[in-house]
């Protein structure tokens, strides 16, 4: 039997019954992505509403080299903002792309300071890579201005606004 190298830590996302749809959605957005093995429920399984033999149980997928598993586990658990995925973006065009794609059909009330909740209830942070530099500058007046501008952001982050705050 040939062994595949398994990632040491793999996020497992619990969906009611939309694991395959979610994996397809995410892999359509991120360039370096693919769907891997799909496992189906057999005769032996927990009793889960709407889950019958042959239903997709898990979908292994990869986003930008990061392995994930999506599980159809039933309606018992929901996503919360306590866990989110950070998407680091090099420029405003990339930030706008991910924000637009991931927020499509999501919860508009959950959009603040670069955070969004997608149509499956998964939380994402769409942030510019330069943000870390701006908020970790040795000049506390600059970092305070950046944080103030960031905290006033109603939905997606505007890099130009952050840079203007940084420069004073």
C-alpha positions in Angstrom: 0.0 0.0 0.0 1.4 3.4 -1.0 1.4 6.1 1.6 0.4 9.7 0.7 2.1 12.4 2.8 -0.6 13.8 5.1 -0.5 17.4 6.3 0.2 17.5 10.1 -2.8 19.8 10.9 -5.8 19.9 8.6 -8.8 22.2 9.2 -12.1 20.2 9.2 -15.1 22.3 8.2 -18.5 20.8 9.4 -21.4 21.5 7.0 -25.0 20.4 7.4 -25.1 19.0 3.9 -23.2 21.4 1.6 -19.6 20.1 1.9 -19.2 19.3 -1.8 -20.9 22.6 -2.9 -18.6 24.6 -0.5 -15.4 22.8 -1.7 -16.4 23.6 -5.3 -17.1 27.2 -4.4 -13.8 27.7 -2.6 -11.7 26.0 -5.3 -13.3 28.1 -8.0 -12.1 31.3 -6.2 -8.5 30.4 -5.3 -6.1 29.8 -8.2 -3.8 27.2 -6.7 -6.7 24.9 -5.7 -8.2 21.5 -6.3 -10.7 19.0 -5.0 -9.2 15.7 -3.9 -10.8 12.5 -2.5 -14.5 12.4 -1.9 -15.8 9.8 0.6 -19.4 8.7 0.7 -21.6 7.4 3.6 -22.1 3.6 3.5 -24.6 1.5 5.3 -22.9 1.9 8.6 -23.3 5.6 9.8 -24.7 7.8 12.5 -28.3 8.6 12.0 -28.2 12.2 10.5 -31.3 13.9 9.1 -31.2 13.9 5.3 -28.1 11.7 5.1 -28.6 8.4 3.3 -26.2 5.8 1.9 -24.2 7.2 -0.9 -24.4 10.8 0.3 -21.1 12.7 0.3 -19.5 12.3 3.8 -16.2 14.2 3.3 -14.5 16.2 0.5 -10.7 16.8 0.7 -9.7 20.0 -1.0 -6.7 22.3 -1.2 -6.6 26.1 -1.3 -3.3 27.7 -2.1 -1.5 24.6 -0.9 -3.4 24.3 2.4 -5.3 21.1 2.8 -8.9 21.2 4.1 -11.6 18.6 4.8 -15.3 19.5 4.4 -17.7 17.2 6.2 -21.4 16.7 5.8 -22.3 16.1 9.4 -25.8 17.3 9.8 -27.4 20.4 11.4 -25.9 20.0 14.8 -23.1 22.6 14.7 -22.8 26.0 13.0 -19.8 28.2 12.1 -19.0 31.2 14.3 -16.6 34.1 14.0 -14.5 32.5 16.7 -12.7 30.8 13.8 -11.8 32.6 10.5 -9.4 32.2 7.6 -7.1 35.1 6.8 -6.5 35.9 3.1 -3.4 38.0 2.7 -3.6 40.3 -0.4 -0.8 42.1 -2.1 -2.8 45.0 -3.5 -6.3 46.5 -3.7 -7.2 44.6 -6.9 -6.5 41.2 -5.2 -8.3 42.3 -2.0 -11.4 43.4 -4.1 -11.4 40.1 -6.0 -11.4 37.9 -2.8 -13.9 40.2 -1.0 -16.2 40.2 -4.0 -16.1 36.4 -4.5 -16.2 35.3 -0.8 -18.9 37.8 0.3 -21.3 36.9 -2.6 -24.5 35.6 -1.0 -23.0 36.0 2.5 -24.2 37.8 5.6 -23.8 41.5 4.9 -24.3 42.3 8.6 -21.1 40.4 9.4 -19.0 42.6 7.2 -16.7 44.9 9.2 -13.0 45.8 9.3 -12.1 43.4 6.5 -14.1 40.5 8.0 -16.9 38.7 6.1 -19.1 35.7 6.5 -19.6 33.7 3.3 -22.8 32.0 2.1 -22.0 28.9 4.1 -21.4 30.9 7.3 -17.6 30.6 7.2 -15.7 33.7 8.4 -12.9 35.2 6.4 -10.5 38.1 6.9 -9.5 39.8 3.7 -6.5 41.9 4.6 -3.6 43.7 2.7 -0.2 42.3 3.5 1.0 45.8 4.3 -1.3 46.0 7.2 1.1 44.2 9.5 3.9 46.7 8.7 1.6 49.6 9.3 0.3 48.5 12.7 3.8 47.4 13.9 5.6 50.6 13.1 7.8 52.0 15.9 6.0 55.3 15.6 2.9 54.9 17.8 1.2 58.0 16.4 1.2 56.3 12.9 0.0 53.0 14.2 -2.8 54.7 16.2 -4.0 56.6 13.1 -3.9 53.3 11.1 -5.9 51.4 13.8 -8.4 54.3 14.0 -8.9 54.1 10.2 -9.2 50.3 10.3 -11.7 50.3 13.1 -13.9 52.8 11.1 -14.0 50.4 8.1 -17.6 49.3 7.5 -16.8 46.4 5.2 -13.7 45.7 3.0 -10.4 47.4 3.7 -9.2 50.2 1.4 -5.4 50.3 1.3 -5.3 53.9 0.1 -7.2 55.0 3.3 -4.8 53.1 5.5 -1.8 54.6 3.8 -3.2 58.1 4.1 -3.8 57.5 7.8 -0.3 56.2 8.2 1.3 59.2 6.4 -0.9 61.6 8.5 
